[in-house]
């Protein structure tokens, strides 16, 4: 396959900045580069799209079959995949690491090493990663956050077996602002273009772009066949704005391919949900806009008496009330007997296997949960039976009330039925 994976020994090593700089530098050189993100991530892919001007897909080695991964990764032009966490870091069951993706797709790995606090010790670190799994090829190293030309020389001299494909100096002006679920969204950065151009300038100065491009060159795979997720309805009113931005493109593409019509609207602009068989409220950051959403009567009224499905943030908006981080309660749609709060945050994180009891998404699903909301009250019939990645049974997830349903889980792909799920 034509492409490579940008990975690292650990989170915080600088993968995202290096990936964005490489994508923009190749794109402005006329290379038809494509982007992908390993794992369940909604935010980095939008930065990738802005950097290269092409759609970015999620490639999830835990939740997706090899056939699905191959189908999503296929296409014209080199594919630059940004890894997640450390290269070999996986879910609790040992599956889903960026290394699994490299092994499945046969892509070489470029390791971004935060070298700020090391010199010759970089050699055993890289050697250990290179030897850990013969099926995962470490094809080169990018030294990040080097302090000086002398520091860079020491690092390069220590790495005599793995090619050094670049050395990036410490930069303080290339920092992503963040919030509790990760980076601020791409569409919220007024300086996004300037940031990407600065990252590309840095990549051109610090990386061996010719070597990276040669490493990514390979035969393009033809489109691969993979099972698609059927649409939950033939016409779908899709909430899409800064409060409801977390919808997986591969699912939307599946539904369009099956003939479903998606009709986007903005709850933040107080647009009513358009006529459709189902209203879909994806996740996002409704807690940051709770007061505005509570005041948007046309939007809220348009949900009543309709078939509505909500994921995570959308699920919270379907409840009766949402308490923001300052402790203020905001009245929500009242479709479900649900009260949630951000006044006392608690992290809920992990892969989930779900079996639907009801709702518009029947069957078994691979899903992910990532939020800080506390459930103050949840009454009604559960939507899903659930287990974690290791197969341990969890309390049922979500709620169903008539035609309204939702949960905190983000559905990723259909999954085979498993005992206890």
C-alpha positions in Angstrom: 0.0 0.0 0.0 1.1 3.5 -0.7 1.7 5.3 2.6 3.3 5.4 6.0 2.4 5.7 9.7 3.6 8.5 11.9 3.9 6.9 15.4 5.7 7.6 18.7 6.9 5.8 21.8 4.3 7.6 23.9 1.5 10.3 23.8 2.7 13.9 23.8 5.7 13.2 21.6 4.6 15.6 18.8 3.0 13.3 16.3 0.1 15.6 15.5 2.3 18.7 14.7 4.7 16.6 12.6 1.8 15.0 10.7 0.1 18.3 10.0 3.4 19.9 8.8 4.2 16.9 6.6 0.6 16.8 5.1 0.6 20.6 4.3 4.2 20.5 3.0 3.4 17.6 0.6 0.1 19.1 -0.4 1.6 22.5 -1.4 4.3 20.6 -3.3 1.5 19.1 -5.5 1.5 15.6 -4.0 -2.0 14.1 -3.8 -1.5 13.1 -0.2 -4.3 11.6 1.9 -4.7 11.4 5.6 -6.0 9.0 8.2 -6.1 8.8 12.0 -5.6 5.6 14.0 -8.4 4.9 16.5 -11.6 6.6 17.7 -10.8 10.3 17.2 -13.0 13.1 15.9 -10.8 16.1 16.3 -7.4 15.3 14.7 -9.0 14.2 11.4 -10.5 17.7 10.8 -7.0 19.2 11.2 -5.7 16.7 8.8 -8.4 17.6 6.2 -7.5 21.3 6.6 -3.8 20.5 6.1 -4.1 18.4 2.9 -7.4 19.5 1.5 -8.8 15.9 1.3 -11.1 13.9 3.5 -9.5 12.1 6.4 -10.7 8.7 7.6 -10.5 6.9 10.9 -8.8 3.5 10.9 -9.6 1.7 14.0 -7.8 -1.7 14.4 -9.9 -2.6 17.4 -13.4 -1.8 16.1 -12.9 -2.5 12.4 -12.3 -5.7 10.4 -9.2 -6.0 8.2 -11.5 -5.7 5.2 -13.0 -2.5 6.5 -9.5 -1.1 7.2 -8.3 -2.0 3.7 -11.3 -0.5 2.0 -11.0 2.8 3.9 -7.2 3.0 3.4 -7.4 2.3 -0.4 -7.2 5.2 -2.8 -5.0 7.3 -5.1 -2.0 9.1 -3.6 0.1 8.3 -0.5 -1.7 7.8 2.8 -0.2 9.5 5.9 -1.6 7.9 9.0 -1.2 9.5 12.4 -1.0 7.0 15.2 -2.6 7.1 18.6 -0.8 7.0 22.0 2.4 4.9 21.9 3.0 2.6 18.9 2.2 -0.6 20.8 -0.4 0.8 23.2 -3.7 -1.0 22.8 -7.1 -1.5 24.5 -7.4 -3.5 27.6 -7.7 -6.7 25.6 -4.4 -6.0 23.9 -5.9 -5.2 20.5 -6.2 -1.9 18.5 -2.7 -0.5 18.8 -1.2 1.6 16.0 1.1 -1.4 15.5 -1.9 -3.6 14.7 -2.8 -1.1 12.0 0.7 -1.1 10.6 0.7 -4.9 10.6 -2.7 -5.2 8.9 -2.0 -2.7 6.2 1.6 -3.5 5.7 2.7 0.2 6.1 6.1 1.3 7.3 6.3 3.3 10.6 8.2 6.5 11.2 8.8 7.0 14.9 8.6 10.5 16.3 10.9 10.6 19.4 10.7 13.4 21.9 14.4 13.9 22.4 14.3 17.0 24.6 15.6 15.2 27.6 17.9 12.6 26.1 21.0 12.2 24.1 22.7 8.8 23.4 19.9 7.0 25.3 17.8 7.5 22.1 19.6 4.5 20.6 18.3 1.7 22.9 14.9 3.3 22.9 14.6 3.1 19.1 16.4 -0.3 18.9 13.8 -1.7 21.4 10.9 -0.4 19.3 12.5 -1.7 16.1 13.1 -5.2 17.4 9.9 -5.6 19.4 7.8 -7.0 16.5 9.4 -8.1 13.2 6.1 -7.6 11.5 6.1 -3.9 12.3 8.8 -2.1 10.3 10.4 1.0 11.9 11.6 2.6 8.7 12.9 5.8 10.2 13.0 8.2 13.1 12.1 11.9 13.4 13.9 13.6 16.3 11.5 16.1 17.9 12.2 19.0 20.2 16.0 19.0 19.8 17.7 21.8 21.6 20.7 22.8 19.5 22.8 21.7 16.5 25.2 19.9 19.0 22.2 18.1 20.6 21.1 17.0 17.2 24.6 15.7 16.3 24.7 13.6 19.5 21.3 12.0 18.7 22.2 11.3 15.0 25.5 9.8 16.0 23.8 7.4 18.4 21.3 6.2 15.7 23.5 4.3 13.3 21.1 1.6 12.2 17.7 3.4 11.7 17.6 6.3 9.3 17.0 9.7 10.8 14.4 11.4 8.6 14.4 14.8 10.3 15.2 16.7 13.4 12.8 19.4 14.7 13.9 22.1 17.0 11.8 23.0 20.1 9.1 25.4 19.0 6.8 27.3 21.4 4.5 28.9 18.8 3.2 25.6 17.4 1.0 24.6 20.3 -2.6 23.3 20.1 -5.0 24.9 22.6 -6.9 22.1 24.4 -9.9 21.3 26.4 -11.2 18.3 28.4 -11.8 16.1 25.3 -8.6 17.0 23.5 -7.7 19.7 21.1 -9.9 22.7 20.3 -11.7 21.8 17.0 -10.2 22.9 13.7 -13.1 25.1 12.8 -12.7 27.0 16.0 -9.2 28.2 15.3 -9.2 31.5 13.5 -5.4 31.1 13.0 -5.7 27.7 11.5 -4.2 28.5 8.1 -1.4 30.4 9.6 -0.7 27.5 12.0 -0.7 25.0 9.2 1.6 27.1 7.0 4.0 27.6 9.9 4.0 23.8 10.5 4.7 23.2 6.8 7.6 25.7 6.8 9.0 23.8 9.8 8.6 20.5 8.1 10.3 21.7 4.9 13.2 23.0 7.0 13.6 20.1 9.4 12.4 16.9 7.6 13.8 14.9 4.7 10.7 15.3 2.6 12.2 13.4 -0.4 13.0 10.4 1.8 9.6 10.5 3.4 7.9 10.7 0.1 9.9 7.8 -1.3 9.1 5.8 1.8 5.4 6.4 1.3 5.5 5.6 -2.4 4.0 2.2 -3.2 1.4 0.5 -5.4 -2.0 2.0 -4.9 -4.6 -0.6 -3.9 -7.8 -0.8 -5.8 -11.0 -0.1 -3.8 -11.6 -3.1 -1.5 -15.0 -4.6 -0.7 -16.1 -4.4 2.9 -19.4 -4.8 4.6 -21.2 -1.4 5.0 -23.3 -0.2 7.8 -27.0 0.1 6.6 -28.6 3.5 7.3 -30.8 3.9 10.3 -33.4 5.6 8.1 -33.7 6.7 4.4 -33.8 10.4 5.3 -31.8 11.7 8.2 -31.8 15.2 9.7 -28.2 15.5 10.9 -27.2 18.1 13.5 -23.9 19.6 12.4 -22.2 22.6 14.0 -19.7 23.3 16.8 -21.9 21.7 19.4 -22.6 18.5 17.3 -19.4 17.8 15.3 -18.6 14.2 16.2 -19.9 12.1 13.4 -17.8 9.4 11.8 -17.4 10.1 8.0 -17.2 6.4 7.2 -20.7 5.8 8.6 -22.1 8.8 6.8 -20.5 7.6 3.6 -22.0 4.1 4.1 -25.5 5.6 4.5 -25.1 7.8 1.4 -23.9 4.8 -0.6 -27.1 2.9 0.4 -29.2 5.8 -0.9 -30.0 7.6 2.4 -30.3 11.4 2.2 -28.6 13.4 4.9 -30.1 16.8 5.7 -27.7 18.9 7.9 -28.9 21.6 10.2 -27.5 23.8 12.9 -29.1 23.6 16.4 -26.8 26.5 17.5 -28.3 28.7 14.8 -31.8 27.7 16.2 -32.6 25.9 12.9 -35.4 23.4 13.3 -34.6 19.8 12.4 -35.7 19.4 8.7 -38.4 16.8 7.8 -36.8 13.4 7.9 -37.4 9.8 9.1 -34.8 10.3 11.8 -33.2 13.2 13.6 -29.6 12.4 14.5 -27.8 14.4 17.2 -24.1 13.4 17.2 -21.6 14.1 20.0 -19.7 17.2 20.4 -19.5 20.0 23.0 -23.1 20.9 23.9 -22.0 21.7 27.5 -20.0 24.7 26.2 -23.2 26.0 24.5 -25.8 24.7 26.9 -27.3 28.1 27.6 -27.6 29.0 23.9 -29.2 25.6 23.1 -31.7 25.9 26.0 -32.8 29.2 24.5 -33.2 27.9 21.0 -36.9 27.1 21.1 -37.3 26.4 17.4 -34.6 23.7 17.5 -36.0 22.1 20.7 -39.6 22.2 19.6 -38.7 20.5 16.3 -37.5 17.4 18.1 -40.7 16.7 19.9 -42.9 13.9 18.5 -40.1 12.8 16.2 -37.8 9.8 15.9 -34.6 11.1 17.5 -31.2 9.4 18.2 -28.4 11.0 20.2 -24.8 10.0 20.8 -22.9 11.3 23.9 -23.4 15.1 23.7 -26.5 14.6 21.6 -27.8 12.1 24.2 -27.3 14.7 26.9 -29.3 17.3 24.9 -32.2 14.8 24.6 -32.4 14.8 28.4 -34.4 17.0 30.7 -31.4 19.1 32.0 -27.7 19.6 31.7 -25.6 21.2 34.4 -22.6 23.1 33.1 -19.1 23.3 34.6 -20.2 26.4 36.6 -23.1 24.5 38.2 -25.9 26.2 36.2 -28.7 23.9 35.1 -30.0 24.3 31.6 -33.3 22.9 30.4 -32.8 20.5 27.4 -35.3 18.8 25.1 -36.9 16.5 27.6 -37.2 13.5 25.3 -35.5 11.2 27.9 -35.7 11.1 31.7 -32.0 12.1 31.9 -30.1 14.6 33.9 -26.3 15.1 33.4 -23.7 17.3 34.9 -20.2 18.7 34.3 -20.0 20.4 37.7 -18.2 17.3 39.0 -16.3 15.8 36.1 -15.5 12.1 35.9 -13.7 10.4 33.0 -15.5 7.5 31.2 -13.2 6.0 28.7 -12.9 2.8 26.8 -14.1 0.6 23.9 -17.5 -1.0 24.2 -19.3 -4.0 22.6 -23.0 -3.3 22.4 -26.0 -5.4 21.6 -29.1 -3.3 20.9 -32.3 -4.0 22.7 -34.2 -1.4 20.7 -33.7 1.8 18.7 -32.7 2.6 15.1 -29.3 0.7 15.2 -30.1 -3.0 15.7 -27.6 -5.7 16.1 -24.1 -5.8 17.7 -21.7 -2.9 17.6 -18.1 -2.0 18.3 -18.2 1.4 20.0 -16.2 3.8 22.1 -17.0 5.9 25.2 -15.1 9.1 26.1 -16.7 11.8 28.2 -16.5 13.6 31.5 -20.2 13.9 32.2 -21.8 12.6 35.4 -25.2 11.1 35.2 -27.4 12.5 37.9 -30.6 10.6 36.9 -31.4 8.1 34.2 -34.8 6.5 34.1 -36.4 4.3 31.5 -35.7 1.3 29.4 -32.0 0.6 28.5 -30.9 0.8 24.9 -27.9 -1.5 24.8 -26.4 -4.4 26.7 -22.7 -3.7 27.0 -19.3 -5.2 27.8 -15.9 -3.6 27.9 -13.0 -4.5 25.6 -12.1 -7.5 27.8 -15.6 -8.9 27.6 -16.5 -7.9 31.2 -20.2 -7.2 31.5 -21.1 -3.5 32.1 -24.4 -2.0 33.2 -26.8 -1.5 30.3 -26.1 1.7 28.3 -28.5 4.4 27.0 -32.2 5.0 27.2 -35.3 4.5 25.0 -38.5 6.4 25.4 -40.9 5.9 22.5 -39.2 6.9 19.3 -36.4 8.7 21.2 -33.2 6.8 22.0 -29.5 7.5 22.7 -26.5 6.6 24.8 -23.0 7.9 25.7 -21.4 5.4 23.2 -20.1 6.4 19.8 -20.9 3.6 17.4 -17.9 2.8 15.1 -18.8 -0.3 13.1 -20.9 -3.4 13.1 -19.5 -6.3 15.2 -20.1 -10.0 15.4 -22.3 -11.1 18.3 -20.4 -12.2 21.4 -21.6 -14.0 24.5 -22.5 -11.6 27.2 -22.6 -8.6 24.9 
